[in-house]
Amino acid sequence: MSVKRILIVGIGSAHGDDRIGWLVADRLVAMVESENVEVRHAKSPIDLLDWLAGVERLVICDACRGLGRVGEMRRWEWPTTELSAIGLSGTHGLSVPTVLKLADRLGRLPEVVVVWAIEGAGRGTSGLLSTELTQALPELVSQIVGELNEPPLLETNTCTNSR
């Protein structure tokens, strides 16, 4: 049996709550010690297209707007129409849903795709996270780590509220 290759991508920037995807990725690098798991930062979801070769499981983490209260987390399995209703990666050019649809059309979409989003307070001009995201960061990382050793996710779409 071959080992499944997992790619985890934190999407964001160096500004305010938009940093959350990168901070999640940084913590996961320190916590996940496996040759089949690669963790990356992306400034734009379009970067994913260059990294998907051989990936069987993709995990994306990004800040969003329109989910609910600041610090609220959600998890989706792709494909889902719910992601189009929130502002996911609106500051990064092409949105996460647009890039995932493109990857599918190009035949590059991994077997399993999970998208984690957390409502941010805004980009801000500093590199500091809001208090709510600072408090939510350990829980978000813990939930992602908890899934990494599970078997591939079920084919049905699920959506869970995590705060």
C-alpha positions in Angstrom: 0.0 0.0 0.0 1.4 3.4 -1.0 1.6 6.3 1.4 -0.7 9.1 0.5 0.9 12.5 -0.1 -0.7 15.3 1.9 -0.3 19.0 1.1 -1.3 21.6 3.7 -1.4 25.2 2.5 -1.9 28.3 4.6 -3.1 31.2 2.5 -2.6 34.7 3.6 -0.4 37.8 3.9 1.7 39.6 6.5 -1.2 41.8 7.6 -3.5 41.5 10.6 -5.9 38.5 10.6 -5.0 37.7 7.0 -1.9 36.1 8.6 -3.9 33.2 10.1 -3.3 30.8 7.3 0.5 31.3 7.4 0.5 31.0 11.2 -1.4 27.7 11.1 1.1 26.4 8.5 4.1 27.5 10.7 2.7 25.6 13.7 1.9 22.5 11.6 5.5 22.4 10.3 6.7 22.1 13.9 4.0 19.5 14.8 3.9 17.2 11.8 6.9 15.0 11.2 6.1 12.9 8.2 7.8 12.5 4.8 4.4 12.4 3.1 3.2 15.7 4.5 4.3 19.0 2.9 3.3 22.4 4.4 3.5 25.6 2.4 2.5 29.3 2.6 0.6 30.9 -0.3 0.0 34.5 -1.0 -2.7 33.5 -3.6 -4.8 30.4 -4.1 -3.5 30.2 -7.7 -0.2 29.0 -6.3 -1.9 25.7 -5.5 -1.9 24.7 -9.1 1.9 24.4 -9.2 2.0 22.2 -6.1 -0.7 19.5 -6.7 1.2 16.9 -8.7 1.1 13.6 -6.8 -1.0 15.1 -3.9 -3.9 12.9 -2.8 -5.1 15.0 0.1 -5.1 18.8 0.1 -5.8 20.9 3.3 -6.3 24.6 2.9 -6.5 27.2 5.7 -7.4 30.8 5.1 -9.1 33.8 6.8 -12.5 34.8 5.5 -15.2 37.4 5.8 -18.9 36.7 6.1 -18.8 33.5 8.1 -20.1 34.9 11.4 -18.4 36.3 14.4 -14.7 36.8 14.5 -12.9 33.6 15.4 -15.6 31.3 14.2 -14.2 28.4 12.3 -15.7 26.2 9.6 -14.5 23.1 7.7 -15.7 21.9 4.3 -15.0 19.1 2.0 -14.7 20.1 -1.6 -16.9 20.3 -3.7 -19.3 22.5 -1.9 -21.3 25.5 -2.9 -21.1 27.1 0.6 -17.7 28.5 0.0 -18.9 30.9 -2.6 -21.1 32.6 -0.1 -18.2 33.8 2.1 -15.3 36.1 1.3 -12.5 33.5 1.2 -9.2 34.8 -0.3 -10.9 37.9 -1.7 -7.7 39.8 -1.2 -5.6 37.3 -3.1 -6.9 37.6 -6.7 -8.6 34.4 -7.6 -10.7 32.8 -4.9 -10.2 29.4 -3.4 -13.4 28.0 -5.0 -12.3 29.4 -8.4 -8.9 27.8 -8.2 -10.3 24.4 -7.0 -12.7 24.4 -9.9 -9.9 25.2 -12.3 -7.7 22.4 -10.8 -10.6 20.0 -11.3 -11.0 21.0 -15.0 -7.2 20.6 -15.5 -7.3 17.1 -13.9 -5.1 18.2 -11.0 -7.6 18.2 -8.1 -6.6 15.7 -5.3 -8.9 12.9 -4.3 -9.7 14.7 -1.0 -9.8 18.5 -0.5 -10.6 20.0 2.9 -10.9 23.8 3.4 -10.7 25.4 6.8 -11.8 29.0 7.1 -11.8 31.3 10.1 -13.6 34.6 10.3 -11.1 37.5 10.7 -11.6 41.0 12.0 -9.7 42.5 9.0 -6.3 42.8 7.4 -5.2 45.8 9.5 -1.8 47.4 8.9 0.1 45.6 11.6 1.4 42.0 11.7 -0.7 41.4 14.8 -3.7 39.0 14.9 -6.9 40.1 16.6 -7.4 38.7 20.1 -10.1 36.4 18.8 -7.9 34.8 16.2 -4.9 34.6 18.7 -7.2 32.6 21.0 -8.6 30.4 18.2 -5.3 29.5 16.6 -4.4 26.6 18.9 -7.8 25.0 18.5 -7.7 25.3 14.7 -4.2 23.7 14.6 -5.3 21.0 16.9 -8.3 20.1 14.7 -6.2 19.9 11.6 -3.6 17.8 13.3 -6.3 15.5 14.5 -7.5 14.8 11.0 -4.1 14.1 9.5 -3.9 10.5 10.8 -7.5 9.7 9.9 -8.4 7.7 6.8 -9.6 9.7 3.8 -12.7 11.7 4.5 -16.1 10.5 3.5 -17.4 11.4 0.1 -20.4 13.2 1.5 -20.1 16.9 2.1 -20.0 17.9 5.8 -19.8 21.3 7.4 -19.0 21.7 11.1 -19.1 24.7 13.3 -16.1 24.8 15.5 -16.8 27.6 17.9 
